[in-house]
Amino acid sequence: MLSGTGVFAEFPQEWTEKITSIFGAIFIFCIVLQVIFLEEWYLATVQFLLFSIGQLLLGSIGLLQKKV
């Protein structure tokens, strides 16, 4: 979203948990595809896999707290 001044505007609060979950899912999907295509595990791959799982958990916690 762009504001009238040409700078990026802030996202609405209700989008935060959804965007976090979507980006976490894309992140973990890309890491899994990398392992499938290259058939190699790198140190960075393991760390990024843990980060993506953490991001999915944080997004899920945010969604669950919002609904309760």
LUMDREN-560689 format. One record per atom (N, C-alpha, C): residue number from 0; atom name; residue in one letter; x, y, z. Coordinates in Angstrom, 1 decimal. Layout:
N
NUM	CA	a	X	Y	Z
...
***
This chain:
68
0	N	m	0.8	-1.2	0.0
0	CA	m	0.0	0.0	0.0
0	C	m	0.9	1.2	0.0
1	N	l	0.5	2.2	-0.8
1	CA	l	1.3	3.4	-0.9
1	C	l	0.5	4.5	-0.3
2	N	s	1.1	5.4	0.4
2	CA	s	0.4	6.6	0.9
2	C	s	0.6	7.7	-0.2
3	N	g	-0.1	8.8	0.0
3	CA	g	0.0	9.9	-0.9
3	C	g	1.3	10.5	-1.1
4	N	t	2.2	10.3	-0.1
4	CA	t	3.6	10.9	-0.2
4	C	t	4.6	10.1	-1.0
5	N	g	4.2	8.9	-1.4
5	CA	g	5.1	8.0	-2.1
5	C	g	5.9	7.1	-1.2
6	N	v	5.6	7.1	0.1
6	CA	v	6.2	6.2	1.0
6	C	v	5.2	5.1	1.3
7	N	f	5.8	3.9	1.7
7	CA	f	4.9	2.8	2.1
7	C	f	4.1	3.2	3.4
8	N	a	2.9	2.9	3.3
8	CA	a	2.0	3.1	4.5
8	C	a	2.0	1.8	5.3
9	N	e	1.5	1.9	6.5
9	CA	e	1.5	0.8	7.4
9	C	e	0.3	-0.1	7.1
10	N	f	0.5	-1.4	7.3
10	CA	f	-0.6	-2.3	7.1
10	C	f	-1.6	-2.2	8.2
11	N	p	-2.9	-2.5	7.9
11	CA	p	-3.9	-2.5	9.0
11	C	p	-3.5	-3.6	10.0
12	N	q	-3.9	-3.4	11.3
12	CA	q	-3.5	-4.3	12.3
12	C	q	-4.1	-5.7	12.1
13	N	e	-5.3	-5.8	11.5
13	CA	e	-5.9	-7.1	11.3
13	C	e	-5.1	-8.0	10.2
14	N	w	-4.3	-7.4	9.4
14	CA	w	-3.5	-8.1	8.4
14	C	w	-2.2	-8.8	9.0
15	N	t	-1.8	-8.3	10.1
15	CA	t	-0.5	-8.7	10.7
15	C	t	-0.3	-10.2	10.8
16	N	e	-1.2	-10.8	11.5
16	CA	e	-1.1	-12.3	11.7
16	C	e	-1.2	-13.1	10.4
17	N	k	-2.1	-12.6	9.5
17	CA	k	-2.3	-13.3	8.3
17	C	k	-1.0	-13.2	7.4
18	N	i	-0.5	-12.0	7.3
18	CA	i	0.7	-11.8	6.5
18	C	i	1.9	-12.6	7.1
19	N	t	2.0	-12.7	8.4
19	CA	t	3.1	-13.4	9.1
19	C	t	2.9	-14.9	8.7
20	N	s	1.7	-15.4	8.8
20	CA	s	1.5	-16.9	8.5
20	C	s	1.8	-17.2	7.0
21	N	i	1.3	-16.3	6.1
21	CA	i	1.6	-16.5	4.7
21	C	i	3.0	-16.5	4.3
22	N	f	3.8	-15.5	4.9
22	CA	f	5.2	-15.4	4.6
22	C	f	6.0	-16.6	5.2
23	N	g	5.5	-17.0	6.4
23	CA	g	6.1	-18.2	7.0
23	C	g	5.9	-19.5	6.2
24	N	a	4.7	-19.6	5.6
24	CA	a	4.4	-20.8	4.8
24	C	a	5.2	-20.7	3.5
25	N	i	5.3	-19.6	2.9
25	CA	i	6.1	-19.4	1.6
25	C	i	7.6	-19.7	1.9
26	N	f	8.1	-19.3	3.1
26	CA	f	9.5	-19.5	3.5
26	C	f	9.8	-21.0	3.7
27	N	i	8.9	-21.7	4.4
27	CA	i	9.1	-23.1	4.6
27	C	i	9.0	-23.9	3.3
28	N	f	8.1	-23.5	2.5
28	CA	f	7.9	-24.2	1.2
28	C	f	9.1	-24.0	0.3
29	N	c	9.7	-22.9	0.3
29	CA	c	10.9	-22.7	-0.5
29	C	c	12.1	-23.4	0.0
30	N	i	12.2	-23.5	1.3
30	CA	i	13.3	-24.3	1.9
30	C	i	13.1	-25.8	1.6
31	N	v	11.9	-26.3	1.7
31	CA	v	11.7	-27.7	1.4
31	C	v	12.0	-28.0	-0.1
32	N	l	11.6	-27.1	-0.9
32	CA	l	11.8	-27.3	-2.4
32	C	l	13.3	-27.3	-2.6
33	N	q	14.1	-26.4	-1.9
33	CA	q	15.5	-26.4	-2.1
33	C	q	16.1	-27.7	-1.8
34	N	v	15.7	-28.3	-0.7
34	CA	v	16.2	-29.6	-0.2
34	C	v	15.8	-30.7	-1.2
35	N	i	14.6	-30.6	-1.8
35	CA	i	14.2	-31.6	-2.7
35	C	i	15.0	-31.5	-4.0
36	N	f	15.2	-30.3	-4.5
36	CA	f	15.9	-30.1	-5.8
36	C	f	17.4	-30.3	-5.7
37	N	l	18.0	-29.8	-4.7
37	CA	l	19.4	-29.9	-4.6
37	C	l	19.9	-31.2	-3.9
38	N	e	19.0	-31.8	-3.1
38	CA	e	19.3	-33.0	-2.4
38	C	e	20.5	-32.8	-1.4
39	N	e	20.5	-31.7	-0.9
39	CA	e	21.6	-31.3	0.1
39	C	e	21.0	-30.5	1.2
40	N	w	21.6	-30.7	2.4
40	CA	w	21.3	-29.9	3.6
40	C	w	22.5	-29.1	3.9
41	N	y	22.3	-27.8	4.0
41	CA	y	23.3	-26.9	4.3
41	C	y	23.0	-26.3	5.7
42	N	l	24.0	-25.7	6.4
42	CA	l	23.8	-25.2	7.7
42	C	l	22.8	-24.1	7.7
43	N	a	22.9	-23.2	6.7
43	CA	a	21.9	-22.1	6.6
43	C	a	20.5	-22.7	6.3
44	N	t	20.4	-23.8	5.6
44	CA	t	19.1	-24.4	5.4
44	C	t	18.4	-24.8	6.7
45	N	v	19.1	-25.4	7.6
45	CA	v	18.6	-25.8	8.9
45	C	v	18.2	-24.6	9.7
46	N	q	19.0	-23.6	9.7
46	CA	q	18.6	-22.4	10.4
46	C	q	17.4	-21.7	9.9
47	N	f	17.3	-21.6	8.5
47	CA	f	16.2	-21.0	7.9
47	C	f	14.9	-21.8	8.1
48	N	l	15.1	-23.1	8.2
48	CA	l	13.9	-24.0	8.4
48	C	l	13.4	-23.7	9.9
49	N	l	14.3	-23.6	10.8
49	CA	l	13.9	-23.3	12.2
49	C	l	13.2	-21.9	12.3
50	N	f	13.8	-20.9	11.5
50	CA	f	13.2	-19.6	11.5
50	C	f	11.8	-19.6	10.9
51	N	s	11.6	-20.3	9.9
51	CA	s	10.3	-20.4	9.2
51	C	s	9.3	-21.1	10.1
52	N	i	9.7	-22.1	10.8
52	CA	i	8.8	-22.8	11.8
52	C	i	8.4	-21.8	12.9
53	N	g	9.4	-21.1	13.4
53	CA	g	9.1	-20.1	14.4
53	C	g	8.2	-19.0	13.9
54	N	q	8.3	-18.6	12.7
54	CA	q	7.4	-17.5	12.2
54	C	q	6.0	-18.1	12.0
55	N	l	5.9	-19.3	11.6
55	CA	l	4.6	-19.9	11.5
55	C	l	3.9	-20.1	12.9
56	N	l	4.7	-20.4	13.9
56	CA	l	4.2	-20.6	15.2
56	C	l	3.7	-19.2	15.8
57	N	l	4.5	-18.2	15.6
57	CA	l	4.2	-16.8	16.0
57	C	l	2.9	-16.3	15.3
58	N	g	2.8	-16.6	14.0
58	CA	g	1.6	-16.2	13.3
58	C	g	0.4	-16.9	13.8
59	N	s	0.5	-18.2	14.1
59	CA	s	-0.6	-19.0	14.6
59	C	s	-1.0	-18.6	16.0
60	N	i	0.0	-18.3	16.8
60	CA	i	-0.4	-17.8	18.2
60	C	i	-1.1	-16.5	18.1
61	N	g	-0.7	-15.6	17.2
61	CA	g	-1.4	-14.3	17.0
61	C	g	-2.8	-14.5	16.5
62	N	l	-3.0	-15.4	15.5
62	CA	l	-4.4	-15.7	15.0
62	C	l	-5.3	-16.3	16.1
63	N	l	-4.7	-17.2	16.9
63	CA	l	-5.5	-17.9	18.0
63	C	l	-5.9	-16.9	19.1
64	N	q	-4.9	-16.0	19.5
64	CA	q	-5.2	-15.0	20.5
64	C	q	-6.3	-14.0	20.0
65	N	k	-6.2	-13.7	18.7
65	CA	k	-7.2	-12.7	18.2
65	C	k	-8.6	-13.3	18.2
66	N	k	-8.7	-14.6	17.9
66	CA	k	-10.0	-15.2	17.9
66	C	k	-10.6	-15.5	19.2
67	N	v	-9.8	-15.6	20.3
67	CA	v	-10.3	-16.0	21.6
67	C	v	-10.8	-14.7	22.3
***
